[in-house]
Amino acid sequence: MVLTMNRDERLDRAPEQPPRLIAGDGDRPAWIAPFDGASGGTWIGVSERGVAACVLNGYAESDELLQGKRGVPSRGSLIPRVLEDQDGVGAAALRGAIDLSAYASFTMLVTTAEGGEVVRWRHGGPLEREPVGPGWTLLTSSSWSEPEVAAWRRRAFETWRAEGETMIHGVPSLHVLAPAGREASAPLMTRERSATRSITQVRRVAADGASAELRWWPRGRSATIDLSSPAATLTLALTPAPRVVPRKAVP
């Protein structure tokens, strides 16, 4: 399983915090993730059950009702809840115990090596689910609300696949694509007030898939990212979910 994510954010937002381990406590598994310096949430993480999840902002007219409203939870608070709620057995799926009604729109992926699903929430509307199986997939982009940008990124993805799916130090080269004149549309995006702030990758490592690794490359003010030297690499041993064996009824 390989999950790589470019995080695009405003340039005036607080710096990201390096990934760290959040210890488990019995029923809840341990997990690792980088953190947002403003809200304390995260956009991507992986648990010791081998479950990975990431979230992107969505856009809907109904989100305007939440602007300036107190008590609206950060979308970055969803990833910890999802990671701690999954047992990692088989394909992953968002469980119905999480009430999404207070959240602004988002698109989320939750998956294991066996598969998972993309969940799309548009505030005030129905929850949409799309299963995800094995194989390279360009899941989504927060720029899908910009048709021209989305179309360009889709073509770039198909070109990357057609040309042999090149990797740079284990990262798909697509993630650092930024041709001259296309900086505002490219995966390694640069605009006047926002830019790609980091690249984070989660993958299962070891021949037997016995551990998960999270690598993080903050971009800073540089035009590029050197994938040969991540700023942080954390490894988490995978632990099977505890089995619950029902007791026999005593007559």
Buried (B, 14 or more C-beta within 10 A) or exposed (E): BBBBBBBBBEEEEEEBBEBEBBEBEEEBBBBBBBBBEBBEBBBBBBBBBBBBBBBBBBBBEEBEEBEEEEEBBBBBBBBBBBBBBBBBBEBBBBEEEEEBEEBBBBBBBBBBBBBBBBBBBBBEEEEEEEEBEEEEEBBBBBBBEBEEBBEBBEEBBEEBBEEEEEEBEBBBBBBBBBEEEBBBBBBBBBEEEBBBBBBBBBBBBEEEEEBBBBBBBBBEEEEEBEBEEBBBEBEBEBBEBEEEEEEEEEE
